[in-house]
Amino acid sequence: MENITISNPFKVLSKREKEVLQLILQGVQVKDISAAMDLKSNTISTFKKSILSKTGVRNNIELFKLAQEHNLVK
């Protein structure tokens, strides 16, 4: 299998995942994101797991650092 490097791993996220991502990057907790988006906490957790998987990071700290590298946060 060929290893493909993605210049911006955030481009592969769905629109909904990007919405969840922005709230995560603002420090909003899963339960609060679920209330704001009128979705179940399990759904938001699934989005979060997908975001982490697609971007290749393991936790919110790595996600935040990666977002900084791609100028998504200051």
C-alpha positions in Angstrom: 0.0 0.0 0.0 1.3 3.4 -0.9 1.6 6.0 1.8 -0.1 9.2 0.8 0.7 12.4 2.7 -2.3 14.8 3.0 -1.2 18.4 3.0 -4.3 19.4 5.1 -5.8 16.5 6.9 -8.9 18.6 7.8 -10.0 18.7 4.2 -11.2 15.1 4.5 -13.7 16.0 7.2 -17.4 16.2 6.5 -19.3 19.4 7.0 -20.7 18.1 10.3 -17.3 16.9 11.5 -15.9 20.4 10.8 -18.7 21.9 12.9 -17.9 19.6 15.8 -14.2 20.3 15.3 -14.6 24.0 15.7 -16.5 23.5 18.9 -13.9 21.1 20.2 -11.2 23.6 19.4 -13.1 26.2 21.4 -12.9 23.9 24.4 -16.6 23.0 24.4 -17.3 19.6 26.1 -19.1 16.8 24.2 -22.2 17.1 26.3 -22.5 20.8 25.6 -21.8 20.3 21.9 -24.6 17.7 21.8 -27.0 20.1 23.5 -26.0 23.0 21.1 -26.4 20.8 18.0 -29.4 18.9 19.3 -27.7 15.6 18.9 -27.0 12.7 21.3 -23.7 12.7 23.2 -22.9 9.3 21.6 -23.3 10.9 18.2 -20.9 13.7 19.0 -18.5 11.2 20.5 -18.6 9.3 17.2 -17.9 12.4 15.3 -15.0 13.2 17.6 -13.5 9.7 17.1 -13.9 10.0 13.4 -12.1 13.4 13.5 -9.3 12.0 15.5 -8.9 9.0 13.2 -9.1 11.0 10.0 -6.5 13.6 11.2 -4.2 10.9 12.6 -4.1 12.3 16.2 -4.9 10.6 19.5 -6.4 13.3 21.7 -7.6 16.9 21.9 -4.1 18.3 22.6 -2.7 16.7 19.5 -5.8 17.9 17.6 -5.3 21.4 18.8 -1.6 21.4 17.9 -2.4 20.1 14.4 -5.1 22.8 14.0 -2.6 25.4 15.0 -0.2 24.1 12.3 -2.9 24.5 9.8 -4.0 28.0 11.0 -7.4 26.9 12.2 -6.7 28.4 15.7 -4.5 31.1 17.0 
